[in-house]
C-alpha cells in the first residue's frame, strides 16, 4: 500500500529546501570559523549557534517528509562561497543569504497552495514566520555594524560589537507579537 501523501513536485521541493537548510548551516559554520580566526569570538559564537539552528530547520523538513510518507533524498551540498572580507561584509552576506532562503520558502508555500496540499502549506507557515524573524535579525545586525562604523569601524567599535553579539539573543521579536504595551 502506498502511504505517500506528497506529490512528486512537493517532495522534490521539500528535499531541495532541506538541502538548502543544510547548506545554510555550512555557510554559518564557515563564517563562524572565519570570525573566530579573525579574533571575533562573540561573532563566531553567534554564528555557530545559527549554524545549529539551520541544521534544526533541515531536520524539521526531513521529519515532515517522512511523516507524510515521502522519500527523503540526502544529496551533496555545495561548499560555502568565499569567506567574508570584514564583519560588515559578513553580515551583508548573512542578510543576502536569508533573503534568498525566504524566496525559496515562498516558492514552496505557493506550490503547496497551487496543489492544495494543506498539510504542507500549514507546515511551511512555521518557516515563513521564521524567515521574517531571520531577516529582521540580519537587518538588526547590519544596523549594529552601521552604528559601529560599517566598513570603517575601528578596533574599539568592533570589540564592543563583538562583545555585544556574544549575548545577543538568537531570535528577533516578530511584528505580530508586538502590542502597545510591549512595542
C-alpha positions as CSV (number, residue, x, y, z in Angstrom):
1,X,0.0,0.0,0.0
2,X,1.3,3.4,-0.9
3,X,1.1,5.8,2.1
4,X,2.9,8.7,0.4
5,X,0.8,11.9,0.9
6,X,3.1,14.2,-1.1
7,X,3.1,14.8,-4.8
8,X,6.3,14.3,-6.7
9,X,6.7,18.1,-7.1
10,X,6.1,18.8,-3.4
11,X,8.5,16.0,-2.2
12,X,11.2,17.3,-4.6
13,X,10.7,20.9,-3.4
14,X,10.9,19.8,0.2
15,X,14.0,17.8,-0.4
16,X,15.5,20.9,-2.2
17,X,14.6,23.1,0.8
18,X,16.1,20.5,3.2
19,X,19.4,20.7,1.2
20,X,19.2,24.5,1.2
21,X,18.9,24.5,5.0
22,X,21.9,22.1,5.3
23,X,23.8,24.5,3.0
24,X,22.8,27.4,5.2
25,X,24.2,25.6,8.2
26,X,27.5,25.1,6.4
27,X,27.6,28.8,5.4
28,X,27.1,29.9,9.0
29,X,29.7,27.4,10.2
30,X,32.2,28.7,7.6
31,X,31.5,32.3,8.6
32,X,31.8,31.4,12.3
33,X,35.2,29.7,11.7
34,X,36.3,32.8,9.8
35,X,35.2,35.2,12.6
36,X,36.9,33.1,15.2
37,X,40.1,33.1,13.2
38,X,39.9,36.9,13.0
39,X,39.6,37.1,16.8
40,X,35.8,37.8,16.9
41,X,34.8,35.1,19.4
42,X,31.4,36.8,20.1
43,X,30.5,37.0,16.4
44,X,31.8,33.4,16.0
45,X,29.6,32.2,18.9
46,X,26.6,33.9,17.4
47,X,27.2,32.3,14.0
48,X,28.0,28.8,15.4
49,X,24.6,28.9,17.2
50,X,22.9,29.9,13.9
51,X,24.6,27.0,12.1
52,X,23.0,24.7,14.5
53,X,19.6,26.4,14.1
54,X,19.8,25.9,10.3
55,X,20.6,22.2,10.9
56,X,17.5,22.0,13.1
57,X,15.4,23.5,10.2
58,X,16.8,20.8,7.9
59,X,15.7,18.2,10.4
60,X,12.2,19.6,10.6
61,X,11.8,19.2,6.9
62,X,13.3,15.8,6.8
63,X,10.9,14.6,9.6
64,X,7.9,16.1,7.8
65,X,8.8,14.3,4.5
66,X,9.0,11.0,6.4
67,X,5.8,11.7,8.4
68,X,3.9,12.3,5.1
69,X,5.2,9.0,3.6
70,X,7.6,10.7,1.2
71,X,11.1,9.7,0.3
72,X,14.0,11.8,1.8
73,X,16.9,12.3,-0.6
74,X,20.1,13.4,1.1
75,X,22.4,14.9,-1.5
76,X,25.8,16.6,-1.5
77,X,25.6,20.3,-0.6
78,X,27.8,22.9,-2.3
79,X,30.7,24.3,-0.4
80,X,30.2,27.8,1.1
81,X,31.4,30.6,-1.1
82,X,34.4,32.7,-0.2
83,X,34.9,34.0,3.3
84,X,33.7,37.5,4.2
85,X,36.2,40.3,3.9
86,X,35.1,42.1,7.0
87,X,32.5,42.0,9.8
88,X,30.3,44.3,7.7
89,X,30.6,42.1,4.7
90,X,29.9,39.0,6.8
91,X,26.5,40.4,7.9
92,X,25.7,41.7,4.4
93,X,26.3,38.1,3.2
94,X,24.1,36.7,6.0
95,X,21.3,39.1,5.1
96,X,21.5,38.2,1.4
97,X,21.5,34.5,2.2
98,X,18.4,34.9,4.4
99,X,16.5,36.8,1.7
100,X,17.4,34.0,-0.8
101,X,16.2,31.4,1.6
102,X,13.0,33.3,2.2
103,X,12.3,33.4,-1.6
104,X,12.8,29.7,-1.8
105,X,10.4,29.1,1.1
106,X,7.8,31.3,-0.6
107,X,8.0,29.3,-3.7
108,X,7.4,26.1,-1.7
109,X,4.4,27.7,0.0
110,X,3.0,28.8,-3.4
111,X,3.5,25.3,-4.8
112,X,1.6,23.8,-1.8
113,X,-1.2,26.3,-2.3
114,X,-1.4,25.6,-6.0
115,X,-1.6,21.8,-5.3
116,X,-4.0,22.3,-2.5
117,X,-1.6,20.4,-0.2
118,X,-2.9,22.0,3.0
119,X,-0.7,19.9,5.3
120,X,2.5,21.1,3.6
121,X,1.1,24.7,3.3
122,X,0.4,24.7,7.1
123,X,3.8,23.1,7.9
124,X,5.5,25.8,5.8
125,X,3.9,28.6,7.7
126,X,6.3,28.0,10.6
127,X,9.2,28.6,8.1
128,X,7.5,31.8,6.8
129,X,7.4,33.2,10.3
130,X,10.9,32.0,11.0
131,X,12.2,33.8,7.9
132,X,10.6,37.1,9.0
133,X,12.5,36.6,12.2
134,X,15.7,35.7,10.5
135,X,15.6,38.7,8.1
136,X,14.8,41.0,11.0
137,X,17.7,39.6,13.0
138,X,20.1,40.1,10.0
139,X,18.8,43.7,9.5
140,X,19.4,44.4,13.2
141,X,23.0,43.0,12.9
142,X,23.6,45.3,9.9
143,X,22.2,48.2,11.9
144,X,24.7,47.5,14.7
145,X,27.6,47.2,12.3
146,X,26.5,50.5,10.7
147,X,26.3,52.3,14.1
148,X,29.8,50.9,14.8
149,X,31.1,52.5,11.6
150,X,30.4,49.9,8.9
151,X,33.5,49.2,6.8
152,X,35.3,52.0,8.6
153,X,34.6,50.7,12.1
154,X,37.7,50.9,14.3
155,X,39.1,48.2,16.6
156,X,37.3,49.6,19.7
157,X,34.0,49.7,18.0
158,X,34.4,46.2,16.6
159,X,35.5,44.9,20.0
160,X,32.3,46.4,21.6
161,X,30.2,44.9,18.8
162,X,31.9,41.5,19.2
163,X,31.2,41.5,23.0
164,X,27.6,42.6,22.3
165,X,27.0,39.7,19.9
166,X,28.2,37.2,22.4
167,X,25.0,37.7,24.4
168,X,22.6,38.8,21.5
169,X,19.5,36.6,21.5
170,X,19.2,34.2,18.6
171,X,15.8,35.5,17.6
172,X,14.1,38.8,16.9
173,X,10.7,39.8,18.0
174,X,8.1,39.2,15.3
175,X,5.8,42.1,14.3
176,X,2.7,40.1,15.1
177,X,3.9,39.7,18.7
178,X,4.1,43.5,19.3
179,X,1.4,45.3,21.3
180,X,1.0,48.8,22.5
181,X,2.2,47.6,25.9
182,X,5.2,45.8,24.5
183,X,6.5,47.6,21.4
